[in-house]
Amino acid sequence: ATSEYISGSRWYDLQAFRAINQALGRVIRYRGDYGALFLLDSRWSDPKYAQQLAPWLQPFMARVDATHFSEVDCIVKQHFQT
């Protein structure tokens, strides 16, 4: 018999991803909106986590070594200049 229930751990993961997606969606709500979102946690470089982000956001993700903030600064400036 296959259980139709998810584990407690999976439930908490799903709730956390839902909350993160809601928070990110509050930055960019409408077509003409713009903003920069920073996920400063190494777990987001793991596809298992990154795939849980909203599909509209995934093509815009850039993984950058956070120890080099000047690189992050440069990428953000270039993005908003185009």
PyMOL Python script that loads the backbone (N, CA, C, O; Angstrom):
from pymol import cmd

cmd.read_pdbstr("""\
ATOM      1  N   ALA A   1       0.851  -1.185   0.000  1.00  0.00           N
ATOM      2  CA  ALA A   1       0.000   0.000   0.000  1.00  0.00           C
ATOM      3  C   ALA A   1       0.890   1.238   0.000  1.00  0.00           C
ATOM      4  O   ALA A   1       1.772   1.381   0.847  1.00  0.00           O
ATOM      5  N   THR A   2       0.653   2.114  -0.941  1.00  0.00           N
ATOM      6  CA  THR A   2       1.420   3.345  -1.043  1.00  0.00           C
ATOM      7  C   THR A   2       0.758   4.421  -0.207  1.00  0.00           C
ATOM      8  O   THR A   2      -0.451   4.631  -0.302  1.00  0.00           O
ATOM      9  N   SER A   3       1.534   5.095   0.602  1.00  0.00           N
ATOM     10  CA  SER A   3       0.998   6.166   1.441  1.00  0.00           C
ATOM     11  C   SER A   3       0.783   7.420   0.607  1.00  0.00           C
ATOM     12  O   SER A   3       1.627   7.785  -0.210  1.00  0.00           O
ATOM     13  N   GLU A   4      -0.345   8.071   0.818  1.00  0.00           N
ATOM     14  CA  GLU A   4      -0.636   9.310   0.096  1.00  0.00           C
ATOM     15  C   GLU A   4      -0.163  10.531   0.883  1.00  0.00           C
ATOM     16  O   GLU A   4      -0.381  11.669   0.466  1.00  0.00           O
ATOM     17  N   TYR A   5       0.470  10.293   1.996  1.00  0.00           N
ATOM     18  CA  TYR A   5       0.941  11.380   2.855  1.00  0.00           C
ATOM     19  C   TYR A   5       2.412  11.661   2.603  1.00  0.00           C
ATOM     20  O   TYR A   5       3.171  10.777   2.204  1.00  0.00           O
ATOM     21  N   ILE A   6       2.799  12.906   2.842  1.00  0.00           N
ATOM     22  CA  ILE A   6       4.217  13.260   2.730  1.00  0.00           C
ATOM     23  C   ILE A   6       4.816  13.276   4.131  1.00  0.00           C
ATOM     24  O   ILE A   6       4.101  13.396   5.126  1.00  0.00           O
ATOM     25  N   SER A   7       6.113  13.154   4.188  1.00  0.00           N
ATOM     26  CA  SER A   7       6.781  13.149   5.488  1.00  0.00           C
ATOM     27  C   SER A   7       6.733  14.551   6.104  1.00  0.00           C
ATOM     28  O   SER A   7       6.528  15.543   5.405  1.00  0.00           O
ATOM     29  N   GLY A   8       6.919  14.611   7.377  1.00  0.00           N
ATOM     30  CA  GLY A   8       6.945  15.903   8.067  1.00  0.00           C
ATOM     31  C   GLY A   8       8.060  16.789   7.544  1.00  0.00           C
ATOM     32  O   GLY A   8       7.890  17.999   7.398  1.00  0.00           O
ATOM     33  N   SER A   9       9.196  16.182   7.266  1.00  0.00           N
ATOM     34  CA  SER A   9      10.330  16.935   6.741  1.00  0.00           C
ATOM     35  C   SER A   9      10.005  17.544   5.374  1.00  0.00           C
ATOM     36  O   SER A   9      10.324  18.705   5.116  1.00  0.00           O
ATOM     37  N   ARG A  10       9.376  16.762   4.510  1.00  0.00           N
ATOM     38  CA  ARG A  10       9.000  17.250   3.179  1.00  0.00           C
ATOM     39  C   ARG A  10       7.969  18.367   3.286  1.00  0.00           C
ATOM     40  O   ARG A  10       8.022  19.340   2.535  1.00  0.00           O
ATOM     41  N   TRP A  11       7.031  18.227   4.218  1.00  0.00           N
ATOM     42  CA  TRP A  11       6.009  19.251   4.429  1.00  0.00           C
ATOM     43  C   TRP A  11       6.663  20.576   4.808  1.00  0.00           C
ATOM     44  O   TRP A  11       6.311  21.624   4.266  1.00  0.00           O
ATOM     45  N   TYR A  12       7.623  20.527   5.745  1.00  0.00           N
ATOM     46  CA  TYR A  12       8.310  21.749   6.155  1.00  0.00           C
ATOM     47  C   TYR A  12       9.108  22.346   4.993  1.00  0.00           C
ATOM     48  O   TYR A  12       9.143  23.566   4.827  1.00  0.00           O
ATOM     49  N   ASP A  13       9.739  21.502   4.201  1.00  0.00           N
ATOM     50  CA  ASP A  13      10.457  21.995   3.018  1.00  0.00           C
ATOM     51  C   ASP A  13       9.502  22.734   2.080  1.00  0.00           C
ATOM     52  O   ASP A  13       9.806  23.837   1.625  1.00  0.00           O
ATOM     53  N   LEU A  14       8.360  22.132   1.794  1.00  0.00           N
ATOM     54  CA  LEU A  14       7.384  22.751   0.886  1.00  0.00           C
ATOM     55  C   LEU A  14       6.879  24.088   1.427  1.00  0.00           C
ATOM     56  O   LEU A  14       6.705  25.045   0.673  1.00  0.00           O
ATOM     57  N   GLN A  15       6.648  24.145   2.732  1.00  0.00           N
ATOM     58  CA  GLN A  15       6.195  25.396   3.343  1.00  0.00           C
ATOM     59  C   GLN A  15       7.272  26.477   3.258  1.00  0.00           C
ATOM     60  O   GLN A  15       6.971  27.649   3.029  1.00  0.00           O
ATOM     61  N   ALA A  16       8.520  26.076   3.444  1.00  0.00           N
ATOM     62  CA  ALA A  16       9.626  27.040   3.357  1.00  0.00           C
ATOM     63  C   ALA A  16       9.765  27.560   1.928  1.00  0.00           C
ATOM     64  O   ALA A  16       9.928  28.763   1.727  1.00  0.00           O
ATOM     65  N   PHE A  17       9.705  26.680   0.939  1.00  0.00           N
ATOM     66  CA  PHE A  17       9.811  27.118  -0.456  1.00  0.00           C
ATOM     67  C   PHE A  17       8.638  28.013  -0.844  1.00  0.00           C
ATOM     68  O   PHE A  17       8.815  28.977  -1.589  1.00  0.00           O
ATOM     69  N   ARG A  18       7.443  27.702  -0.347  1.00  0.00           N
ATOM     70  CA  ARG A  18       6.278  28.538  -0.625  1.00  0.00           C
ATOM     71  C   ARG A  18       6.487  29.939  -0.054  1.00  0.00           C
ATOM     72  O   ARG A  18       6.205  30.934  -0.721  1.00  0.00           O
ATOM     73  N   ALA A  19       6.978  30.012   1.170  1.00  0.00           N
ATOM     74  CA  ALA A  19       7.213  31.310   1.812  1.00  0.00           C
ATOM     75  C   ALA A  19       8.296  32.107   1.077  1.00  0.00           C
ATOM     76  O   ALA A  19       8.171  33.321   0.914  1.00  0.00           O
ATOM     77  N   ILE A  20       9.350  31.432   0.636  1.00  0.00           N
ATOM     78  CA  ILE A  20      10.425  32.106  -0.102  1.00  0.00           C
ATOM     79  C   ILE A  20       9.898  32.643  -1.422  1.00  0.00           C
ATOM     80  O   ILE A  20      10.182  33.786  -1.781  1.00  0.00           O
ATOM     81  N   ASN A  21       9.144  31.845  -2.142  1.00  0.00           N
ATOM     82  CA  ASN A  21       8.580  32.299  -3.418  1.00  0.00           C
ATOM     83  C   ASN A  21       7.614  33.465  -3.219  1.00  0.00           C
ATOM     84  O   ASN A  21       7.575  34.380  -4.040  1.00  0.00           O
ATOM     85  N   GLN A  22       6.845  33.442  -2.151  1.00  0.00           N
ATOM     86  CA  GLN A  22       5.947  34.559  -1.867  1.00  0.00           C
ATOM     87  C   GLN A  22       6.742  35.830  -1.591  1.00  0.00           C
ATOM     88  O   GLN A  22       6.402  36.903  -2.091  1.00  0.00           O
ATOM     89  N   ALA A  23       7.790  35.707  -0.803  1.00  0.00           N
ATOM     90  CA  ALA A  23       8.609  36.878  -0.478  1.00  0.00           C
ATOM     91  C   ALA A  23       9.283  37.435  -1.730  1.00  0.00           C
ATOM     92  O   ALA A  23       9.314  38.650  -1.924  1.00  0.00           O
ATOM     93  N   LEU A  24       9.818  36.570  -2.573  1.00  0.00           N
ATOM     94  CA  LEU A  24      10.453  37.025  -3.807  1.00  0.00           C
ATOM     95  C   LEU A  24       9.432  37.666  -4.744  1.00  0.00           C
ATOM     96  O   LEU A  24       9.737  38.646  -5.423  1.00  0.00           O
ATOM     97  N   GLY A  25       8.236  37.119  -4.778  1.00  0.00           N
ATOM     98  CA  GLY A  25       7.180  37.664  -5.619  1.00  0.00           C
ATOM     99  C   GLY A  25       6.701  39.023  -5.178  1.00  0.00           C
ATOM    100  O   GLY A  25       6.100  39.749  -5.970  1.00  0.00           O
ATOM    101  N   ARG A  26       6.948  39.387  -3.937  1.00  0.00           N
ATOM    102  CA  ARG A  26       6.551  40.710  -3.449  1.00  0.00           C
ATOM    103  C   ARG A  26       7.481  41.802  -3.953  1.00  0.00           C
ATOM    104  O   ARG A  26       7.120  42.978  -3.935  1.00  0.00           O
ATOM    105  N   VAL A  27       8.657  41.432  -4.397  1.00  0.00           N
ATOM    106  CA  VAL A  27       9.589  42.414  -4.956  1.00  0.00           C
ATOM    107  C   VAL A  27       9.149  42.792  -6.370  1.00  0.00           C
ATOM    108  O   VAL A  27       9.160  43.965  -6.743  1.00  0.00           O
ATOM    109  N   ILE A  28       8.767  41.793  -7.140  1.00  0.00           N
ATOM    110  CA  ILE A  28       8.375  42.007  -8.537  1.00  0.00           C
ATOM    111  C   ILE A  28       6.941  41.502  -8.681  1.00  0.00           C
ATOM    112  O   ILE A  28       6.701  40.297  -8.757  1.00  0.00           O
ATOM    113  N   ARG A  29       5.987  42.444  -8.716  1.00  0.00           N
ATOM    114  CA  ARG A  29       4.573  42.052  -8.733  1.00  0.00           C
ATOM    115  C   ARG A  29       3.921  42.218 -10.097  1.00  0.00           C
ATOM    116  O   ARG A  29       3.007  41.471 -10.447  1.00  0.00           O
ATOM    117  N   TYR A  30       4.390  43.198 -10.871  1.00  0.00           N
ATOM    118  CA  TYR A  30       3.750  43.501 -12.148  1.00  0.00           C
ATOM    119  C   TYR A  30       4.776  43.508 -13.264  1.00  0.00           C
ATOM    120  O   TYR A  30       5.978  43.581 -13.009  1.00  0.00           O
ATOM    121  N   ARG A  31       4.315  43.433 -14.474  1.00  0.00           N
ATOM    122  CA  ARG A  31       5.175  43.334 -15.648  1.00  0.00           C
ATOM    123  C   ARG A  31       6.234  44.442 -15.694  1.00  0.00           C
ATOM    124  O   ARG A  31       7.378  44.153 -16.045  1.00  0.00           O
ATOM    125  N   GLY A  32       5.914  45.666 -15.362  1.00  0.00           N
ATOM    126  CA  GLY A  32       6.860  46.775 -15.435  1.00  0.00           C
ATOM    127  C   GLY A  32       7.744  46.940 -14.211  1.00  0.00           C
ATOM    128  O   GLY A  32       8.597  47.828 -14.185  1.00  0.00           O
ATOM    129  N   ASP A  33       7.561  46.112 -13.205  1.00  0.00           N
ATOM    130  CA  ASP A  33       8.368  46.218 -11.986  1.00  0.00           C
ATOM    131  C   ASP A  33       9.781  45.710 -12.226  1.00  0.00           C
ATOM    132  O   ASP A  33      10.030  44.921 -13.137  1.00  0.00           O
ATOM    133  N   TYR A  34      10.673  46.163 -11.415  1.00  0.00           N
ATOM    134  CA  TYR A  34      12.041  45.653 -11.468  1.00  0.00           C
ATOM    135  C   TYR A  34      12.609  45.642 -10.061  1.00  0.00           C
ATOM    136  O   TYR A  34      12.140  46.364  -9.181  1.00  0.00           O
ATOM    137  N   GLY A  35      13.596  44.836  -9.864  1.00  0.00           N
ATOM    138  CA  GLY A  35      14.218  44.713  -8.558  1.00  0.00           C
ATOM    139  C   GLY A  35      15.361  43.720  -8.625  1.00  0.00           C
ATOM    140  O   GLY A  35      15.561  43.044  -9.634  1.00  0.00           O
ATOM    141  N   ALA A  36      16.090  43.645  -7.560  1.00  0.00           N
ATOM    142  CA  ALA A  36      17.188  42.680  -7.454  1.00  0.00           C
ATOM    143  C   ALA A  36      16.925  41.804  -6.233  1.00  0.00           C
ATOM    144  O   ALA A  36      16.615  42.303  -5.151  1.00  0.00           O
ATOM    145  N   LEU A  37      17.049  40.527  -6.419  1.00  0.00           N
ATOM    146  CA  LEU A  37      16.811  39.563  -5.349  1.00  0.00           C
ATOM    147  C   LEU A  37      18.113  38.831  -5.061  1.00  0.00           C
ATOM    148  O   LEU A  37      18.769  38.338  -5.980  1.00  0.00           O
ATOM    149  N   PHE A  38      18.479  38.762  -3.820  1.00  0.00           N
ATOM    150  CA  PHE A  38      19.723  38.098  -3.436  1.00  0.00           C
ATOM    151  C   PHE A  38      19.416  36.959  -2.474  1.00  0.00           C
ATOM    152  O   PHE A  38      18.840  37.175  -1.407  1.00  0.00           O
ATOM    153  N   LEU A  39      19.799  35.764  -2.851  1.00  0.00           N
ATOM    154  CA  LEU A  39      19.661  34.590  -1.998  1.00  0.00           C
ATOM    155  C   LEU A  39      21.068  34.230  -1.543  1.00  0.00           C
ATOM    156  O   LEU A  39      21.814  33.567  -2.263  1.00  0.00           O
ATOM    157  N   LEU A  40      21.416  34.662  -0.368  1.00  0.00           N
ATOM    158  CA  LEU A  40      22.790  34.535   0.117  1.00  0.00           C
ATOM    159  C   LEU A  40      22.956  33.284   0.979  1.00  0.00           C
ATOM    160  O   LEU A  40      23.184  33.355   2.187  1.00  0.00           O
ATOM    161  N   ASP A  41      22.835  32.168   0.330  1.00  0.00           N
ATOM    162  CA  ASP A  41      22.980  30.888   1.008  1.00  0.00           C
ATOM    163  C   ASP A  41      23.492  29.891  -0.023  1.00  0.00           C
ATOM    164  O   ASP A  41      22.940  29.789  -1.119  1.00  0.00           O
ATOM    165  N   SER A  42      24.518  29.175   0.315  1.00  0.00           N
ATOM    166  CA  SER A  42      25.134  28.253  -0.646  1.00  0.00           C
ATOM    167  C   SER A  42      24.183  27.157  -1.097  1.00  0.00           C
ATOM    168  O   SER A  42      24.405  26.547  -2.143  1.00  0.00           O
ATOM    169  N   ARG A  43      23.137  26.894  -0.341  1.00  0.00           N
ATOM    170  CA  ARG A  43      22.185  25.843  -0.739  1.00  0.00           C
ATOM    171  C   ARG A  43      21.512  26.156  -2.069  1.00  0.00           C
ATOM    172  O   ARG A  43      21.099  25.235  -2.773  1.00  0.00           O
ATOM    173  N   TRP A  44      21.389  27.426  -2.428  1.00  0.00           N
ATOM    174  CA  TRP A  44      20.709  27.787  -3.676  1.00  0.00           C
ATOM    175  C   TRP A  44      21.517  27.404  -4.899  1.00  0.00           C
ATOM    176  O   TRP A  44      20.981  27.417  -6.007  1.00  0.00           O
ATOM    177  N   SER A  45      22.781  27.065  -4.742  1.00  0.00           N
ATOM    178  CA  SER A  45      23.559  26.583  -5.882  1.00  0.00           C
ATOM    179  C   SER A  45      23.269  25.105  -6.165  1.00  0.00           C
ATOM    180  O   SER A  45      23.674  24.577  -7.201  1.00  0.00           O
ATOM    181  N   ASP A  46      22.582  24.456  -5.260  1.00  0.00           N
ATOM    182  CA  ASP A  46      22.173  23.057  -5.437  1.00  0.00           C
ATOM    183  C   ASP A  46      20.887  23.038  -6.269  1.00  0.00           C
ATOM    184  O   ASP A  46      19.888  23.634  -5.865  1.00  0.00           O
ATOM    185  N   PRO A  47      20.896  22.359  -7.430  1.00  0.00           N
ATOM    186  CA  PRO A  47      19.684  22.319  -8.273  1.00  0.00           C
ATOM    187  C   PRO A  47      18.441  21.833  -7.527  1.00  0.00           C
ATOM    188  O   PRO A  47      17.324  22.231  -7.858  1.00  0.00           O
ATOM    189  N   LYS A  48      18.628  20.983  -6.534  1.00  0.00           N
ATOM    190  CA  LYS A  48      17.496  20.480  -5.744  1.00  0.00           C
ATOM    191  C   LYS A  48      16.724  21.636  -5.098  1.00  0.00           C
ATOM    192  O   LYS A  48      15.498  21.589  -4.991  1.00  0.00           O
ATOM    193  N   TYR A  49      17.446  22.662  -4.671  1.00  0.00           N
ATOM    194  CA  TYR A  49      16.801  23.828  -4.060  1.00  0.00           C
ATOM    195  C   TYR A  49      16.382  24.834  -5.122  1.00  0.00           C
ATOM    196  O   TYR A  49      15.264  25.349  -5.082  1.00  0.00           O
ATOM    197  N   ALA A  50      17.273  25.118  -6.074  1.00  0.00           N
ATOM    198  CA  ALA A  50      17.007  26.140  -7.087  1.00  0.00           C
ATOM    199  C   ALA A  50      15.759  25.795  -7.903  1.00  0.00           C
ATOM    200  O   ALA A  50      15.031  26.695  -8.321  1.00  0.00           O
ATOM    201  N   GLN A  51      15.505  24.510  -8.134  1.00  0.00           N
ATOM    202  CA  GLN A  51      14.334  24.093  -8.911  1.00  0.00           C
ATOM    203  C   GLN A  51      13.023  24.349  -8.179  1.00  0.00           C
ATOM    204  O   GLN A  51      11.950  24.276  -8.779  1.00  0.00           O
ATOM    205  N   GLN A  52      13.105  24.646  -6.895  1.00  0.00           N
ATOM    206  CA  GLN A  52      11.896  24.920  -6.119  1.00  0.00           C
ATOM    207  C   GLN A  52      11.466  26.384  -6.222  1.00  0.00           C
ATOM    208  O   GLN A  52      10.393  26.755  -5.746  1.00  0.00           O
ATOM    209  N   LEU A  53      12.305  27.210  -6.844  1.00  0.00           N
ATOM    210  CA  LEU A  53      11.930  28.605  -7.039  1.00  0.00           C
ATOM    211  C   LEU A  53      10.911  28.716  -8.153  1.00  0.00           C
ATOM    212  O   LEU A  53      10.809  27.832  -9.004  1.00  0.00           O
ATOM    213  N   ALA A  54      10.162  29.797  -8.149  1.00  0.00           N
ATOM    214  CA  ALA A  54       9.133  30.009  -9.162  1.00  0.00           C
ATOM    215  C   ALA A  54       9.735  29.890 -10.557  1.00  0.00           C
ATOM    216  O   ALA A  54      10.826  30.405 -10.800  1.00  0.00           O
ATOM    217  N   PRO A  55       9.046  29.221 -11.478  1.00  0.00           N
ATOM    218  CA  PRO A  55       9.571  29.032 -12.840  1.00  0.00           C
ATOM    219  C   PRO A  55       9.919  30.338 -13.558  1.00  0.00           C
ATOM    220  O   PRO A  55      10.867  30.368 -14.342  1.00  0.00           O
ATOM    221  N   TRP A  56       9.171  31.415 -13.305  1.00  0.00           N
ATOM    222  CA  TRP A  56       9.455  32.687 -13.974  1.00  0.00           C
ATOM    223  C   TRP A  56      10.784  33.275 -13.520  1.00  0.00           C
ATOM    224  O   TRP A  56      11.388  34.075 -14.235  1.00  0.00           O
ATOM    225  N   LEU A  57      11.241  32.882 -12.338  1.00  0.00           N
ATOM    226  CA  LEU A  57      12.464  33.442 -11.775  1.00  0.00           C
ATOM    227  C   LEU A  57      13.715  32.675 -12.198  1.00  0.00           C
ATOM    228  O   LEU A  57      14.792  33.261 -12.302  1.00  0.00           O
ATOM    229  N   GLN A  58      13.586  31.403 -12.437  1.00  0.00           N
ATOM    230  CA  GLN A  58      14.734  30.536 -12.692  1.00  0.00           C
ATOM    231  C   GLN A  58      15.630  30.988 -13.855  1.00  0.00           C
ATOM    232  O   GLN A  58      16.851  30.903 -13.725  1.00  0.00           O
ATOM    233  N   PRO A  59      15.084  31.464 -14.987  1.00  0.00           N
ATOM    234  CA  PRO A  59      15.977  31.870 -16.085  1.00  0.00           C
ATOM    235  C   PRO A  59      16.850  33.081 -15.759  1.00  0.00           C
ATOM    236  O   PRO A  59      17.838  33.341 -16.446  1.00  0.00           O
ATOM    237  N   PHE A  60      16.487  33.813 -14.721  1.00  0.00           N
ATOM    238  CA  PHE A  60      17.221  35.030 -14.394  1.00  0.00           C
ATOM    239  C   PHE A  60      18.239  34.826 -13.277  1.00  0.00           C
ATOM    240  O   PHE A  60      18.926  35.769 -12.884  1.00  0.00           O
ATOM    241  N   MET A  61      18.337  33.629 -12.776  1.00  0.00           N
ATOM    242  CA  MET A  61      19.274  33.368 -11.676  1.00  0.00           C
ATOM    243  C   MET A  61      20.715  33.411 -12.174  1.00  0.00           C
ATOM    244  O   MET A  61      21.042  32.906 -13.248  1.00  0.00           O
ATOM    245  N   ALA A  62      21.554  34.024 -11.364  1.00  0.00           N
ATOM    246  CA  ALA A  62      22.991  34.036 -11.625  1.00  0.00           C
ATOM    247  C   ALA A  62      23.681  33.577 -10.350  1.00  0.00           C
ATOM    248  O   ALA A  62      23.427  34.114  -9.271  1.00  0.00           O
ATOM    249  N   ARG A  63      24.531  32.607 -10.471  1.00  0.00           N
ATOM    250  CA  ARG A  63      25.274  32.125  -9.309  1.00  0.00           C
ATOM    251  C   ARG A  63      26.636  32.801  -9.292  1.00  0.00           C
ATOM    252  O   ARG A  63      27.412  32.710 -10.244  1.00  0.00           O
ATOM    253  N   VAL A  64      26.900  33.473  -8.195  1.00  0.00           N
ATOM    254  CA  VAL A  64      28.130  34.242  -8.068  1.00  0.00           C
ATOM    255  C   VAL A  64      28.763  33.912  -6.723  1.00  0.00           C
ATOM    256  O   VAL A  64      28.060  33.719  -5.731  1.00  0.00           O
ATOM    257  N   ASP A  65      30.067  33.848  -6.691  1.00  0.00           N
ATOM    258  CA  ASP A  65      30.780  33.631  -5.439  1.00  0.00           C
ATOM    259  C   ASP A  65      30.573  34.868  -4.564  1.00  0.00           C
ATOM    260  O   ASP A  65      31.078  35.947  -4.873  1.00  0.00           O
ATOM    261  N   ALA A  66      29.836  34.705  -3.483  1.00  0.00           N
ATOM    262  CA  ALA A  66      29.465  35.838  -2.639  1.00  0.00           C
ATOM    263  C   ALA A  66      30.658  36.478  -1.937  1.00  0.00           C
ATOM    264  O   ALA A  66      30.534  37.566  -1.375  1.00  0.00           O
ATOM    265  N   THR A  67      31.790  35.827  -1.963  1.00  0.00           N
ATOM    266  CA  THR A  67      32.956  36.448  -1.331  1.00  0.00           C
ATOM    267  C   THR A  67      33.532  37.553  -2.203  1.00  0.00           C
ATOM    268  O   THR A  67      34.381  38.325  -1.755  1.00  0.00           O
ATOM    269  N   HIS A  68      33.074  37.629  -3.441  1.00  0.00           N
ATOM    270  CA  HIS A  68      33.534  38.672  -4.359  1.00  0.00           C
ATOM    271  C   HIS A  68      32.376  39.630  -4.635  1.00  0.00           C
ATOM    272  O   HIS A  68      31.768  39.594  -5.705  1.00  0.00           O
ATOM    273  N   PHE A  69      32.080  40.483  -3.661  1.00  0.00           N
ATOM    274  CA  PHE A  69      30.927  41.368  -3.809  1.00  0.00           C
ATOM    275  C   PHE A  69      31.082  42.317  -4.984  1.00  0.00           C
ATOM    276  O   PHE A  69      30.084  42.727  -5.576  1.00  0.00           O
ATOM    277  N   SER A  70      32.306  42.675  -5.335  1.00  0.00           N
ATOM    278  CA  SER A  70      32.490  43.577  -6.474  1.00  0.00           C
ATOM    279  C   SER A  70      31.943  42.947  -7.752  1.00  0.00           C
ATOM    280  O   SER A  70      31.443  43.656  -8.626  1.00  0.00           O
ATOM    281  N   GLU A  71      32.032  41.623  -7.869  1.00  0.00           N
ATOM    282  CA  GLU A  71      31.479  40.926  -9.037  1.00  0.00           C
ATOM    283  C   GLU A  71      29.954  41.017  -9.032  1.00  0.00           C
ATOM    284  O   GLU A  71      29.336  41.245 -10.072  1.00  0.00           O
ATOM    285  N   VAL A  72      29.354  40.839  -7.860  1.00  0.00           N
ATOM    286  CA  VAL A  72      27.903  40.952  -7.728  1.00  0.00           C
ATOM    287  C   VAL A  72      27.470  42.370  -8.086  1.00  0.00           C
ATOM    288  O   VAL A  72      26.509  42.559  -8.831  1.00  0.00           O
ATOM    289  N   ASP A  73      28.166  43.350  -7.564  1.00  0.00           N
ATOM    290  CA  ASP A  73      27.862  44.755  -7.842  1.00  0.00           C
ATOM    291  C   ASP A  73      27.914  45.034  -9.340  1.00  0.00           C
ATOM    292  O   ASP A  73      27.044  45.723  -9.873  1.00  0.00           O
ATOM    293  N   CYS A  74      28.911  44.512 -10.009  1.00  0.00           N
ATOM    294  CA  CYS A  74      29.085  44.711 -11.453  1.00  0.00           C
ATOM    295  C   CYS A  74      27.936  44.070 -12.230  1.00  0.00           C
ATOM    296  O   CYS A  74      27.402  44.682 -13.155  1.00  0.00           O
ATOM    297  N   ILE A  75      27.554  42.857 -11.869  1.00  0.00           N
ATOM    298  CA  ILE A  75      26.467  42.152 -12.560  1.00  0.00           C
ATOM    299  C   ILE A  75      25.150  42.915 -12.402  1.00  0.00           C
ATOM    300  O   ILE A  75      24.403  43.063 -13.369  1.00  0.00           O
ATOM    301  N   VAL A  76      24.864  43.395 -11.202  1.00  0.00           N
ATOM    302  CA  VAL A  76      23.615  44.124 -10.959  1.00  0.00           C
ATOM    303  C   VAL A  76      23.601  45.429 -11.748  1.00  0.00           C
ATOM    304  O   VAL A  76      22.587  45.775 -12.354  1.00  0.00           O
ATOM    305  N   LYS A  77      24.712  46.150 -11.746  1.00  0.00           N
ATOM    306  CA  LYS A  77      24.777  47.403 -12.501  1.00  0.00           C
ATOM    307  C   LYS A  77      24.597  47.164 -13.996  1.00  0.00           C
ATOM    308  O   LYS A  77      23.881  47.911 -14.663  1.00  0.00           O
ATOM    309  N   GLN A  78      25.240  46.129 -14.522  1.00  0.00           N
ATOM    310  CA  GLN A  78      25.091  45.813 -15.947  1.00  0.00           C
ATOM    311  C   GLN A  78      23.656  45.448 -16.281  1.00  0.00           C
ATOM    312  O   GLN A  78      23.137  45.840 -17.326  1.00  0.00           O
ATOM    313  N   HIS A  79      23.022  44.708 -15.407  1.00  0.00           N
ATOM    314  CA  HIS A  79      21.641  44.285 -15.641  1.00  0.00           C
ATOM    315  C   HIS A  79      20.712  45.486 -15.770  1.00  0.00           C
ATOM    316  O   HIS A  79      19.888  45.543 -16.683  1.00  0.00           O
ATOM    317  N   PHE A  80      20.844  46.440 -14.864  1.00  0.00           N
ATOM    318  CA  PHE A  80      19.929  47.577 -14.853  1.00  0.00           C
ATOM    319  C   PHE A  80      20.301  48.640 -15.892  1.00  0.00           C
ATOM    320  O   PHE A  80      19.509  49.547 -16.147  1.00  0.00           O
ATOM    321  N   GLN A  81      21.469  48.546 -16.484  1.00  0.00           N
ATOM    322  CA  GLN A  81      21.842  49.487 -17.542  1.00  0.00           C
ATOM    323  C   GLN A  81      21.308  49.052 -18.899  1.00  0.00           C
ATOM    324  O   GLN A  81      21.220  49.871 -19.813  1.00  0.00           O
ATOM    325  N   THR A  82      20.950  47.786 -19.049  1.00  0.00           N
ATOM    326  CA  THR A  82      20.466  47.300 -20.345  1.00  0.00           C
ATOM    327  C   THR A  82      18.959  47.439 -20.461  1.00  0.00           C
ATOM    328  O   THR A  82      18.383  47.079 -21.487  1.00  0.00           O
TER     329      THR A  82
END
""", "prot")
cmd.dss("prot")
cmd.show_as("cartoon", "prot")
cmd.util.cbc("prot")
cmd.orient("prot")
